[in-house]
Amino acid sequence: MSDEATFRYLGVDLDPSSSTVRCRYELGDERFVETTTLPGADLGREGVAEAAEIYFLLAGVSYFKCAAPSRIDLGATVTSPAERAFLTEFYLGGLGEFALKNDLDLTGLRITGPDGSPAGSSGTHDPGRVLIPFGGGLDSIVTVSELVPLTEASALFVAERPGARFAAIEDAAAVTGLEVLRAERALDQKVLESTARGYLNGHVPVTGILSALAVLTAVSHGYGAVAMSNEQSASSATTEGAFGPVNHQWSKGVAFEEGFRTLLAGRLGDFEYFSWLRNRSELSIAETFARLTDFHPVFRSCNRSFHQDPAARLDTWCGLCDKCLFIDLVLAPFLSAGALREIFNGAEPLENPELTGQLEILLGTAGGVRPFECVGDEAECREALRRAAKRPDRADNATLQALVQRIGAPAAGEMTTSPTFVPERYATPARLG
C-alpha cells in the first residue's frame, strides 16, 4: 500500500433543480468529482440527504484505488465506530481481488474522521413499494417474476453512464412491463484515463456502490425497499490470497448485505434492503428461469454485451467466456440441448470441446484459479453437471459423461446454505422452502 498520500472525502452536494448528486474526493494533489443524475427524482424528500451520504461513503472506493494509500480521512463526515468498521470491511473485502492482482497489502488501512452517531432520517418508508435493480440476466428476472406480484408497487432500477443504453438490459426490461428508474453515473474523467495517468487499476465492489445508488434512487422516488438478486454462492471465495480469502463477488455476499442493512438502519430507519435470492442456489434459480420462456430470447449475462465501446459490444452471447459457459451449464438440467443451442445462436458452450479446460476449472477437476466472474461455486457446478449428464439429449456428449464420472457423487454437506433477510411480509412458506 502506498503511503505517499491520504485519500480524503471532501463532501457530497445535492442540486434538487437538476436532480444531481456530486461526490467530491481528494487524493494527494488530485481532486475528483463524481456526478450522478437521477431523472425524475425528488431530492427534497425526507431521507434523501442521508441516502446520498451513504452513497458518498461507498462510491469513494473507485477513487481510493487510484493509489491505495494507507489512510482514509472522512473529512467533515461524521460516522460511528461501527460505521467506520463496516466501511473498512467494505474496502478490504471489496478490494480483495484488486489487491491480489496488484500485489498489495491493504490490511493496514486506517479510516479516520469525526466520531458521532448520525441523527438519521425521521421519515417512514413503505416496504410495499419495491425497487429492483435489474441487469437483464436470469437472477434479476427470477426476482421480478416472483416478487413483483407480492408488492404494492414495483419498478426496475438501472444504473448506467450518461446516455448509455444496453440492449441486453433494455430488451429484457421491456418484457417485464415495469417502469424503469435510472441513475446516470458519471465517474470523474481522470479515473477513466487511469492507465495514461499511471493510476492503479482493478476490480472494485461495484455491486455495493450500485446498492447504495439504488437506495438513493428508491428514497428519492418514494420507494421503501430495494430487492437485490444475489444468491447464496455469491458469498463463496473465488480463491485464497496471501491475506485471506478473495471473493470477486464480495459485495454480492451475505457479509456485505448484513453490514449494509445495519448501516441503513442507523441512517434510514425502516427502509428495507434485502436479496430475494439470498438462500437460493443457482440451480434453484435456473429451474425457475427455465419456465419463464418469454425471457429466453432476450436475456443475456455475457460480459461482451456490456462492453463500454459500442463497436466492441455484442448483441448476442459470445459463447466462449466463463460466464456463457456457466449459464449454459446451470440451465442444462432444465432445458433441452436444442433450446440452449437456440439461446446461444448455435454456439452452445457445452458442445464446444475447446472449452473443456474452462469447464474443468469451474468443476474443480483441474488446476488453475476459478474465474474472477459472477459464477456459481464448485459444488453448484458439479451438481449441475450431474443433472445435465442424466438427460437423454446429453447421453452422447462424451466430455460431459467422462467428467461426471470423475466428480463422482456429492459429498455430504457439499452445497452451501445462507441466511435470508427477506422481510416477513414477503417470506411466504413456498418461497422459503
N, C-alpha and C positions, 0 to 999 in steps of 0.2 A: 504494500500500500504506500502511496506517495505521501510524504509529509510536507510537500512544498507549499500547500495551500490549505485553506479551510473552506469547506462548502457552506455557504450561508443562505438561509431563507430570508428574503427581503420583505415579502408581503404579497397579499392577494387582493385584487381590486375588482369590484363589481360595477358594471355600467348597465343599469336597467334599460336605458334608452336604446341600446343596441343589443341587448341580451348577451353581453360579452363578459367573460371572466378572464382576468390576466394574472398569471402567477409569475412572480419575479424572484430570481435567484442570482447568486454570485459565486464564482469560483476563481480565487486569485484576482486577477485584473479583468476577468471576463464577466460580463453580465448577460443573463439570459431572460427572455420574456416569452412565456408560452401563452398563446391567445386561443381561447375556446369560445365558440359562439353556439348558443342554444336557441335555434329558431323557434319562435312562438312561446318561449318561456317567460315566466313572470319572476324576475329576480327580486321582487319586493315581497314575495311570500315569506311567511314565518318559516324559519329553519334553513333558508337558502344560504345565509351567511355562514352558518355552522357547517352546512354540507360543502360549501366552497372551500372552507379552511381544511376540511378533511381531504378533499381532492388536492389541494395545495401541498399538504404534507406528503401524500403518496406520489404525486407527479414529480416531485423533486428528484427521484431516483434516476430519471432519464438524463439529468444534467450532472448529478454527482458522478456518474460513471465516466464522465469525460476524463477525469484524472484519478478518481477514487482516493481522495485524501483520507487521513486517519481521523479527522474531526469534522463533525457537522454542527453548525451553530444555527439554532432555530430563530435567531434574531429576537423580535418582539413577540413571537408566537408563544403563548402560554400553554403548557402541557403538564399533565400529571406524570408522576413517575411511571405509572402503569402504561400510559400512552407512549412515553419515550421507550419503554421496554418493548412494546409492540412494534414501534417504528424501527427499532434496532433489529428486531427479528425479521421484519419485512425486508430491510436492506440485506441482512446476512443470508436469509433463506432465499429471497427472491433473486439475489445476485450470485448464487452458488455456481451456476453454470458460467456466468461471466468471469468470476474469479478463477475457476478451474482453467478456462481456456486462455486467460491472460496470466496465469501462474502468479496469482495474487493471494496474499493472506489478509483477509478483511476482519479477522477475529478481534483485532484491537480497536475497532471502530468505537468512537465515543460521540454521543449525541447530547449536546447541552443546550439549555435555554431556560427562560423564566419558569419557575415552578409554581404550579397552582392547579386548581380544579375549575376548568372552564364551566361557565354557568349553564351552557346548553340551551336548546330551544324549549320554550314553554308550550309550543303548539302541539296539536294532536294530528296523527296521521292515520288514514283509513287503510288497513291492510287488505281490504276487499278490492282496492284499486292497485293492480299489479303491473309493473313494468318488467318486460322480459328481454334481456339482452339477446340478440339474435345474430347468428353468423352464417346461417344457411346450411349448416351441417345437421347430421341426424340427431345429435343431442338436443339442440335447441328446438328442433322440430317436434321431438317427442314431448318436451316440456310444454310447448304450446298446445299440442293435441290433448294432453291430459289435464293441464292446469286451467287453461282458459275457461272451460265450461263450469268450473267451480268458483270463478271470480265474479265480482260485481261489474268490473270494468278491467280491460286489459289493453295493452299496447306493446309494440316492439320497440326496442332501443337499438340504434345503430350508431356507432362512432366511426368517423372517417376524417380524412384530410379534407379541407375546404374544397367543395366542388367535386370530390371523388365519388364515384358510384361503382360498385362491383356487381356484375350480373349474377355471380354466384350467391349473393345475398338478396339482391332485388327480386330475382325470379322466384325464389322460394318464399320471400316475404309476401309477394303478390298472391301466392296460393293461400296463405293464411287468411287473407281478407282483413287483417288488422291494421290499425293506424300505426305509422312508424314515426317515433320521436327521435330526432337526430341531434348529435353533438358534433360540431366541426372543430377538430383539434389541430391547431397549427403549432407544431414544435418550432422552437427558435431555429432560424436558418443555420446558425453556426453548428448546431448538432447534426443537421443534415449534411454538413460539409466536414464531418468529423475526421474522415481519413486524410483529407487535404490539410487539416489543421493539426494533425498529429494526436488527436484525442484517442483514448481507449475505446474500443468497440466491443459489443457483445450483447447477449440477451438480457433483457430487463423483465421484471414481473408485470408484464403488460396487463394480464387479467386483473391484477389488483388495482392498477391505475384505472382501468376501464370500469371496475366495480364501483370505485369512488365517483367516477364521472356519471355512471348510471344512477347512483343515489342522488347526485346533484340534479340531474335531469328529472328524475322522478319527483323530488321535492318541489322543483320549480314549475312542474305541471300539475301538482296536486295529487300525485300518486303516493301511496303509503307503504309500498313494498317493492323490492327488487328480487326477482326469482332467477337465479343463475341455473346453469345446466352442467354442473361439474359432478362427475361420477366418482365412485369410491376409489378407483385405482389411480386417480389423479394425485392421491397422497403418497403413492409409492415412489421411492427414489429411482432416478434414472441410472445412477452409478454412484460409486464411492470415491470421494476426493480425499486429498491429504488432510482436510479439516472436518471430515464427516460426510454424511450423505449429500448428494447433489440431485435436485429434482427440477427438471425442466418445467414442470407444471406446478411449482410450489404454490403460487398464488391461486391455483385452482383447487388446492388441497384443503383438508379439514383444519389444519393448524391456522391457515390464513383465515378461513371462514369464521372460526371460533373467535380469533383475536379481533377481526374486523367487526364482528357483531358486538363485541364488548365496547369497542371504540364508538360505534354508532349509538349504543345505548346511553353512553355518557353524554353524547352531544345532541342526539336527536330523539331521545326518549323511546317512544313506542314505534318508531319506524322499524320495519321488518326487512332483513336481508337473509336469504337462505338459498341453498341449492336444492332444487326439486329432485335432482337425481343423486344426491349425496350417498345414499345407501344402496345404490343400484350398480350392478355390474354392467360392463359394456355389452355382454351377451343379452342381458335383460332389456337393455335399451334397444339393441339391434333387433330383437324379436318383436318389440312393439313397432319399431320403424318399418319392419318388413310388411306390416299390414297397412301402412299409410301410403298406398300406391299413387295417390295424386302427386306426391313429392318425389317419386323415384326419377322422373325425367329431369328434375331441376335442381336437386340437392347436390352440393359439392363441398368437399373438405380439402381438396388438393391445394397445397400452398401456391402452386403455379397459377391458380385462379385469382390470387390476391397480390400478384406482383405489382409494385407501385408504378412501374413503367408499363403503360398500356400496350406498347408494342411487344412486350415480352409476356403479356398476360394471356393465359389460355381460357377459352370459353368451354372447356371440357376437362375431364380428368386426364392427367398425363399418363397414368397407368404404370409409372416406373418408380415413383418415390415411395418412401416408407409409409407415408400417410395413405396413399392409394392402396398399398398392399394390405395395411391393417384394416381399412374399411372393407375391402373385399373379403378378407379372412373372417371378420366378425359377422358379416352378413351371410356368408356361405352356408351356415347351418340352416338358414331360414328362407333363402331364395335360391331358385334353381340356377344352375350354371348358365343356362340360356338367358335368364333375366339379368344376371350380373354381367354377362357378356354384352348385353344391350346397354346397361348403365355405363359401362366403361368403353362404349363405342368399338367393340370388337377386340379390345386390347386388355382383357381381364388379367390382372396381375398373377392370380393363382395358376393361370395357364401358361405363364411365361417362365421357362426353365432358367432364364438368365437372372431371375430374382430369387432363386433358391437360397443363395447366401444370405440375402436380406431377411428372408423368411426364417432361416435358422437362427439368426440373431434375435429376432422377435420371440422365438420359441425357447431360446436359451440353450440350443443344442450346438452352438458354435461359439468360438471365441469372438471377442470384439465388444465394444461398448454399445449398449442399446441406443437407438437413435434419439437425439435431442428433438423429439417431436411429441405431439399430443397423441400418444398411442397407449393402448392398454398394457397392463403388466404381463409378465411371463405366464402366470397361471391362467389369465384370461385368454391369452393367445393359444395356449396349449388346449384348453377346453374347447375353444372354437374349432381348432383343427380336428380334435377327436370327433366332434359332432358333424363337421363337414365331411370328413372321410367316410362316415357311415351312410351318406346319401348315395342312392343308386347312380346318380348322374356324376359322381366323383369316383366311382369304383375303378375307372380306367386311368385315373391320374396317378401314375406310378410314384411321382415325387411325394404327393400327399400321403399315399399309403405307406411308403417307406418311412416318412417322418413320424407318422402316428405310431408305428412300431417302436421307434427309437424313444419317444417320450413316455410310452407306457401308460399305465393307469394313474389317475390323480392321487397325489399324496393326501393324507388326512389333513384337513385344515388348510389346503393349498390356496383356496380363494380367500381374499381379504374381506373384512367387514368394516363398516364405518357407522358412526352415529349420524343422526339426521336432526336438523334444526327446523324442519318444516313446521309452520305454525299449526296448532291443534285444529283450527277451522278447516285446514286443507288435508290433514293427516287421516285420510279415510282408511278403513281396515284393508281394503283391497290394495290401496297404494303402498301401505307399509308391509304387506305380506310378501 
